[in-house]
Every structure is written in structure tokens, then in C-alpha cells.
Amino acid sequence: MDPVSLPEWFTAFAEISAVAVALFLPQYQAHRERKTSFTRMRRVTKGMLYALAHDRAACTESCDSSRLESAKELNLYLQVAFLVLSDQRELDLREEVARLYRALTSPHADIQAIEQEIALL
């Protein structure tokens, strides 16, 4: 029985490493992409909610808050997100944003309390 030489050990290790990278790198990249997507979605929706809260605070009593431009944009975003999202965390975030949207567009919204909820988002 011949002892295996050191270069053959290095070659075997390199082949095993290449197979491991080929198997697990796509999964790791997909995980990072999902994480980045969720972070981006949270940042965008938070900004849109703050814009709606600001516009709603500037809106008078006779103003229909659902007709505000920021409300229309957020509503459109929520409708598109309903069709596109598949990750459970993103779906949960969408539901939370939809709840805050409904609260902001209600006639007697407590803007300060809703802004505190947005900050916790």
C-alpha cells in the first residue's frame, strides 16, 4: 500500500472545497438577497408612512386623507406588494404597514401615536 503524497491530499481538499462552495454559495447568496430585500422594503415603507403621516398632519378636517398623493402612492405600493411578496417576514411587514395605512387614513387618526408605531417598525 502506497502512502498518499502531500500534493494528492491538497488536490483532494481543493476538490472537496470546490464542491462545497458550488453547493452552498447559491443558498448563501439567496439568503443575503432576501435579507437585503426585507431591509430595503422596511426602509421604503417606513419613509412612505412618515410622508403620509406628515401630509395627514398638515391636512385639515375637511380634507379627505385617502386622496393625498402620499396615501395613493402607499396604497399602490401595498397593492403591488400583495402580488409580488412570498417571504413570510415581508408579508407580515406588509400587513403591519397596511394596518398603519388604514389608521392614518381614518378620519380621527392619532398622528403622534401612529408615528411612534412607525418608529418601532
N, C-alpha and C positions, 0 to 999 in steps of 0.2 A: 504494500500500500504506500503510495507516494504522498508525502506531505504536501499540502496545498501551499503554493508560494504566496507571498505577500501581495504581489500585483493582482493575483486572481481574487483575493479577498477584497481588495479595493474595488475591483470591477463588479463583484457581486453586490457589494454595498451600494455602489453607484446605481446599479440596475434596480435594486430594491427601492432606493430613494426616488428614482425617476418614476417608478410605478406608483409609489405613494403620493407623489406630487400630482401626477396625472389623475389619480382618483379623487383626491381631496381638495385640490385647488379650486375647481369649479364650484364646489359646495361652499367653500370659504368665501369666494368672491360673491356668490349669490347672497350669502348671509350679510356681508358688508353692504351690498346694494340695498337689501331690504331695510337694514338699519338706517342707511343714509336717506332712503326714501321716506321712512317714517319721520325722521328728524326734520326733513325738508317740509313734509306735509304739516307737521305740528307748527313749524315756524310760520308757514304761509297762512294757515288758518288762524293762528293767533293774531297775526297782523291784520287780517281781514276782519276779525271780530273786534279788535281795537278800533279800526276805522269805522265800523258800523256803530260801535258804542259812542265814539266821538261825534259822528253825524247825528245819532239819535239824541245825544245831549244837546246839540245845537238846534234840534228840531223843536218847533213849537207844539202846543197841544193840538192844534188843528191839522198838523202835518201827519200824513199817512207814512209811517216809518217803513212799510213794505215797499214803498215807491222810491225810496232813497237809492241812489246809484250803488252805494256800498252794499245795501241789502240785496239788490238784484245780482251783483257780482258774486256775493257769498252764496246766494241761492243757486245760481248757475254752477258754481264750484261744487256744491253739495250734490246736485243732480248728476254731474259728470262723475264725481267720486263714487256715487252709488253704483254706477255701471262698471267702473274700472277696478275698484278695490277688491282684493281677495284675502289679504292678510288680516287675521283677527284683530291684531292691535290697531291697524288702520281703520277697520270697521268700527271698533269701539270708539276711536277718536272721532270718526265721522258722526257717530250717534251723539257724542258729547257736544260737538260743535253744532249739530242740528238743534239740540236742546237749548243751547245758549242763543242760537239764532232766533228760535221761537220766543225765548224770553225777551230778547232785545226788541223784537218787532211787536210785542204785545203792547196794548195801549197804556198800561200803567207799569212800565218796567222800572225797576230799581237799578239805575245805571251803576251806582257805586258798588253795590253787591255783585252785580254781574261782572264788573271789571275785576273784582277780587277773584271771582271764579276763573276768569280768563287768565289771570296771572298764575293760577295754580295749574293751568292746563299743560 
